[in-house]
Amino acid sequence: MSTIFYMLRKEWKNRLLALFRHPGKLVVYILLVVLLVNSVISTALTPQADLGGFLDLRILHGAYLGILLLFTVPILLNALQKGTTFFGMSDVNLLFVSPISPKKILAYGLMKQMGRTLLMMFFFLFYGAMMAQTFGIVWTDTLALVVGAAVTLFSVQVLSLLLYNFTNGNPARVRTAKAILYVYLAAIAGIILLEFTEGGSNMEALLAAVSSPKLEYLPLLGWIKGACFAFIAGNLAQAGLFAGLTVLAVAACVLVFVRGNVDYFEDVLQSTETAQEQRDALKKAADSGMMTTNNGKKRKYKVRTTGIRRGWGANTFFYKHLCEARRRSRIPFVDSNTIILVLVNLGMAFLLSNIWSEEGDVMPAGLMMIIGAAFSCYILFFLNATGAWMQELMKPYIYLVPASGFTKLVWAAMSTMLKPVVDGVIVFAILGIYAQANPLTVLLCILVYASMGVLYIAGSVLSDRILGTVANKGLIMILYMLILLLLVLPGVGISLVLLLTMGDFLPAIVIGMPVVLWNLAVSAGVFALCRNNLENVELTNSL
């Protein structure tokens, strides 16, 4: 065990020394800590009576459950398909070959993963002041929600570890596990739909449905949500009950895993070997133009085009990404995210129109479009945080192309910048038809959404320039959002001034154009300033 503690000490010591060798990172982290402390203190010291009117807390019930589902479902599905691990290659090279008990190695992996999860959850502490002002909760309630999200993420990773080891190499078990997961999701949707229809199918019924106590009796996610909101409501006995059930479930998963298969590192190595065999088999099948069906029979694999076929110099990366996009979807840039974005906007428009109709009024189409654009830009932040250009940085080819750094950056990011353009045209055209909005307002929403997509890429380039490689994803999200906030503020400020001073005289597209023009101008400036990113290859693995 002393070997593991030695590794941990050296790892943190090296990270700290690396941080002092990069003063830019150190300044950013200090600023981050100051902002975090300010957010927590402002939430703790603001009297609840002074926070003004609050939104219904039941909205937070539904939003929190949605966030937990967004965390868990992709992790579980990915674990069933590709497996999961708590370890890196350094652990494989140093720990797996050492005469250390596999149980101790597993305990080390669990503790290390728990630490990463807690660090990543710091991102949500920045929402503390906003949630206090919106829903009237105090800082301890915010902390409970953050801890609940961290426990959820850690628990689902442990569960995914158990699922992978249970289903590995057995297609029937994989199908059974997926069926159970889909039944679980159907149960959540069924409870909400039943409560909604029985309550009268109005806004009040919807709020009652998403905060239904029946949801809290579903395993794991329901228990964690129930513990958090029971604590907020002051029901400590119920919070303790749900927390105890969660701890027992996680402990049972770990116990079953350890008792069933102690040699976890063998599974890690086996999953790596299996993945390589699958890649070799697919390559062999593709080379022969044949694929094998589930019945063991060979079928023809239709190849329409081969090769990139177009491009010269830096723009070859763009055509390469187009070729890769055609493999994922027959229509480039149109995928499941596009459909989800359309459905989310239509659902939000339907709910907002119902709320306004309950008050005997009709919601303005322009306001509905602006709200949809703002919400879509927020979702785009999570969908477009990184793109194909980040993957190109991990390969040597982009550094070897005899072209300027600015040109290579632009063409490598071009496919990622065009995706919001296509999505914006589809989403806001459909939303505009539904809301019967002015075509100029629809055009404004498309331009704002597309320009925010370009700005997000520019912020990612600038973040890579300033911070380099940051291991913790939670810190990446916080710092990335901070950089984007600084980049977007001037354009938004100009539009707000126009809205407040000349909003009655100017059309919406004129008021919103400063945001679009500023986003494009500052993005071009960032690309120009960070063109040297591709002049020097730096492979780092620091904080």
Stockholm file with secondary structure:
# STOCKHOLM 1.0

chainA/1-543         MSTIFYMLRKEWKNRLLALFRHPGKLVVYILLVVLLVNSVISTALTPQADLGGFLDLRILHGAYLGILLLFTVPILLNALQKGTTFFGMSDVNLLFVSPISPKKILAYGLMKQMGRTLLMMFFFLFYGAMMAQTFGIVWTDTLALVVGAAVTLFSVQVLSLLLYNFTNGNPARVRTAKAILYVYLAAIAGIILLEFTEGGSNMEALLAAVSSPKLEYLPLLGWIKGACFAFIAGNLAQAGLFAGLTVLAVAACVLVFVRGNVDYFEDVLQSTETAQEQRDALKKAADSGMMTTNNGKKRKYKVRTTGIRRGWGANTFFYKHLCEARRRSRIPFVDSNTIILVLVNLGMAFLLSNIWSEEGDVMPAGLMMIIGAAFSCYILFFLNATGAWMQELMKPYIYLVPASGFTKLVWAAMSTMLKPVVDGVIVFAILGIYAQANPLTVLLCILVYASMGVLYIAGSVLSDRILGTVANKGLIMILYMLILLLLVLPGVGISLVLLLTMGDFLPAIVIGMPVVLWNLAVSAGVFALCRNNLENVELTNSL
#=GR chainA/1-543 SS CHHHHHHHHHHHHHHHHHHHHCHHHHHHHHHHHHHHHHHHHHHHHSCGGGGCCCCCHHHHHHHHHHHHHHHHHHHHHHHHHHCCCSCCHHHHHHTTTSSCCHHHHHHHHHHHHHHHHHHHHHHHHTTHHHHHHHHCCCHHHHHHHHHHHHHHHHHHHHHHHHHHHHHTTCHHHHHHHHHHHHHHHHHHHHHHHHHHHHTTSSHHHHHHHHTCGGGGGSTTHHHHHHHHHHHHHTCHHHHHHHHHHHHHHHHHHHHHHHHHCCCHHHHHHHHHHHHHHHHHHHHHHHHHTEEECTTSCEEECCCCCCSCCCCCGGGHHHHHHHHHHHHHCSSTTCSHHHHHHHHHHHHHHHHHHHHHHHTTCCCCHHHHHHHHHHHHHHHHHHHSSSCHHHHHTTSSHHHHSSSCHHHHHHHHHHHHHHHHHHHHHHHHHHHHHHHTCCHHHHHHHHHHHHHHHHHHHHHHHHHHHHHCCBSCHHHHHHHHHHHHHHHHHHHHHHHHHHHHHHTTTSCHHHHHHHHHHHHHHHHHHHHHHTGGGGTSCCCCCBC
#=GC SS_cons         CHHHHHHHHHHHHHHHHHHHHCHHHHHHHHHHHHHHHHHHHHHHHSCGGGGCCCCCHHHHHHHHHHHHHHHHHHHHHHHHHHCCCSCCHHHHHHTTTSSCCHHHHHHHHHHHHHHHHHHHHHHHHTTHHHHHHHHCCCHHHHHHHHHHHHHHHHHHHHHHHHHHHHHTTCHHHHHHHHHHHHHHHHHHHHHHHHHHHHTTSSHHHHHHHHTCGGGGGSTTHHHHHHHHHHHHHTCHHHHHHHHHHHHHHHHHHHHHHHHHCCCHHHHHHHHHHHHHHHHHHHHHHHHHTEEECTTSCEEECCCCCCSCCCCCGGGHHHHHHHHHHHHHCSSTTCSHHHHHHHHHHHHHHHHHHHHHHHTTCCCCHHHHHHHHHHHHHHHHHHHSSSCHHHHHTTSSHHHHSSSCHHHHHHHHHHHHHHHHHHHHHHHHHHHHHHHTCCHHHHHHHHHHHHHHHHHHHHHHHHHHHHHCCBSCHHHHHHHHHHHHHHHHHHHHHHHHHHHHHHTTTSCHHHHHHHHHHHHHHHHHHHHHHTGGGGTSCCCCCBC
//
